[in-house]
């Protein structure tokens, strides 16, 4: 990238003047000594000095030595950096064609020079960033200059010099240069796909902004229109974002882009002295659940339990879904007052897994647990659980002292479940 060099104008000018003197003066003197036209040769040498000054001026790129950004040059004609590189190398191709009149050799040489510049940026520890995108832009700029030079020559009716030899030399140089650059890249360069990283960061930033808008709307819908978000935290998990927002009314969290709320808790946890009966609270909870958790409520059973007593009591309303008697992993628990104010909720919006057929009934599960522990059992629950990464129907049999987990499809006691 050349923006850093352009931004450092004083250092760039000094570097250019030194390199121009080092390359330009000897070129002019040698040309005059050999009775060759010197202006075009000197102009090309001075322009090459400019290229080296712009591309090799020390900077502060973030890549480590012998690393190179190998991301595909998808923004070759749209990014400012690529367009600057194209503009930098095009005049060199034009001048070289005017001087040598061998466009194919000049084009191959330009590509080799571009590759050499990128390799020096990677391995010379000068704080510059090697990039395949820059290499493509440099080469494209050289080719554009070559084509413009050929058009200019034909416009002046000056034919290329020895076209067959130009073709052979250009093709040979291209093959040898490609093999050499490929060997160096394979043997010494560590690829880093900054293009993909930038795209992921850009996508994550856009997703985070959208997630914040969604969680803010959800907070206002649950806590009230005057709710204000005071802060938020976003965590990436696979292809999803979990966003947690703190508001002046309480906290709320959910998954994006699934738009699935997973938890909320009001800052006001006291019960309200409301007029609603238990049945009316259950109806209000069901209305709330169907609005915010329609997938979880579908096919679920509602169970309500009182918290406390008196005028400020609240209720816990639980939703569970069963398939063939097996409790599915979906969970939804609401805490709601007698004014229908939802104090908080906890949700696990998991799709129902496909399970093998249950072959072990409750009586058999109790017998297996008793034989294993020698203790009588006082509770037995059949639910879906992950076992070695696979969903299985599992009996959880408890005796008050030990819990036993039994695969309800095979009758096998699962390891690691004999907990005192």
Order of alpha helices (4+ residues) and beta strands (2+ residues): alpha-alpha-alpha-beta-alpha-alpha-beta-alpha-alpha-beta-alpha-beta-beta-beta-beta-alpha-alpha-beta-beta-beta-beta-beta-alpha-beta-beta-beta
